[in-house]
Amino acid sequence: MTVYIALLRGINVGGKNKIKMAELKTALENIGLTGVQTYIQSGNVLFVSEKDEPTLRKEIEQMIESVFGISLMVILRTAGEMKKIARQCPFSEELLAEAAATCVGESLHVAMLPEPPEASGIEKLKAVNYGDDLYFIAGRDVYLLFRSSIRDSKLAVNLHKLGVQATVRNWKTMNKLVELADAMTS
């Protein structure tokens, strides 16, 4: 059995795609997932399953469309993958401190993709000047460091150039999900 973290893209944002977490939890249990728990309203769900990622992703996306009438993308990471993301932040402590001092809100985020971007998408992303904002692509995860605000960032707006949809979580949320997943695996 594997502990997974499901990250739902674009729910409960700006009054759109509303899903109550208690109802989501019940719906996920109804498709056979166990140990289901949610974290905050932005669509973070931890659960246990023996199924593989592609099967789970398809089943969860289909269930959400069927039960809630919302078509959205679900990104899955295992507890081990999430812990690796948190441990391998590519930015130095100095850069993190500088960004935190100037950023409105959280400065460090991770964009998670269903698959690694193709070289052509990476080249398109590289072609834009993002000022002081930085990014680092690690497989199917993109670390984002904002100096002012994610809301005002050209980098955040241009992530679509990778050619792959993404869902973004701030570093605080990432670390809390790792903590919750660790509790489920111990």
N, C-alpha and C positions, 0 to 999 in steps of 0.2 A: 504494500500500500504506500502511496506517495502523497505527501502533503503538497497541494497546489495553491497558488494564489491566482485568482481570476481578477483581471483589471478591466472593467467595463468602460468603453469609450463613450463619453458624451452623455452620461445620465445625470439627472438632477442638476443641470447647469443652466442658469438663467431661466428657470421655470420650465425648461423643455425636458422631454423624455423622463418624466417623473416615475420613479419606482420606489416604493417604500421598502426599506431593507428587510423588515420582518416578512413581508410578502415574498421578496426575492429569496430569502432563506428557506421559506417553506417550499417554494417552487423548485429550488435546487435539491432539497431533500426528496421531493416527489420524483425526481429523475434518478434517484439512487445515490446521491452524494452523501457522505457522512461527515460528522464533525464540523458542519457548516457554521461559520461565524462571519459576520460582516464588520467592517471598520469604516467609520464615518459614512456620509451620504454619497460620496463620489464614486461608488461602485467598486469597492475593494472587498473581495470575498475569499476566505480561506476555507479549504475543505480537503477531505481525504478521498482518494479513488485509486483503483488499480488500473483504470483505463489509460490509454496513451493520450498525449496532448492533442493531436488532430481530431480524434474521436470526441474528446471532451469539449473542445472548442466548438465543433459543429453542433453537438447536442445542446450546449448551453445557449448558443446563438439562436438555434431553432426554438428552444423552449421560451426564451425571452420574447421572440416574435409571436409565438403562439399564445402565450399567457398574457403578455403585457402590450402586444401590438406594436412593439418597437423593434426596428431592424438596426442592430448595432454590432460593432466589432468587439470581440472578447480577446484579450491577450492573456496567455497563461505562462506562468513561470513556476518551477518547482521551488520548494523551500531552499534547496541547495543553490539553485540559480540566483535566487533573490539575495541570499547571503553573499554570494560571490560578487554581485553587483555592488552591494554595500561595502564590501572589503576592498574592492579594486578601483575606488574613485581615482581618476587620473590627475586630478588637480592638487597642487601642493597646498599645504596648510596656509602658507603665505597668501596664495591666490584666493583661497577660500575666505580668509579673514578680510582681505581687501574688498572682495565682492560683498561680503556680509555688511561691511561698514557703509557701503554706498547704495545698496539695493533696498528698494521698497518691497517689503515682504521677503519671502524665501529667495535666496540667490541660486541655490543648487537644486537642479531637477534632473530627472531621468525620463527620456522618451523611450517607451518600449514598443517595439515593432513585432509583427508576427513572424517576419523572416528578415535576414540581413538585407540591406539595400544593395542594389546593383551598382557597379562602378559608374555607370552613366548618371545615376541619381546623386552619387557622392560628388561627382564633378560639378553637377548643377548647383549643389549646395555650396561647394567651395567657391563658386564664381561670384558670390555676393559678399560685400564688405559688411561685417556685423559690428564694426566699431570695437568696443572693448569686450563684447560678449564672446564667449568661447564655447566650443563643442568638441567632443571626442567620441568617435564611433567605435564601439566594441561589439562586433558581431551584430546582434539584433537589438542592441541597446545603445542609446545616444545620451551621453552625459552633457548637460547644459549648464553653463555658469553665466548668470546674468549680473551685470554691474549696476543696472538701474532698476528695471522691473520686467518681469516676463510679459506683462501687458503691453509694454511699449517697445518690445524687442523685435527687430527685423529678423533675428534668428528664429524666434518662435513662429513668426508668420511664414517663414520660408521653409520650415521643416517638410512641407509637402513636396518640395523639390526632390526629396529622396525617392519619390515614386511609391512609397509605402505608407499606409496610414499608421498613425502612432497614437498612443495614449500617454499622457505625461503625469508624473507624480513628483511632488517636492520631496526633498531629502528627509524631512521629518516623517512624512508618511512612509517612505521607503523603509526607514529604520524601524518604525513601529510595526510594519508588516513582517519584517525579519524577526523582531521580538516575539510577535504572536505565533509565527510559524515555528520558531524554536521551541516555544512552550508546547506546541502540538506534537513535536517530534521527540520530546524528552519523556 
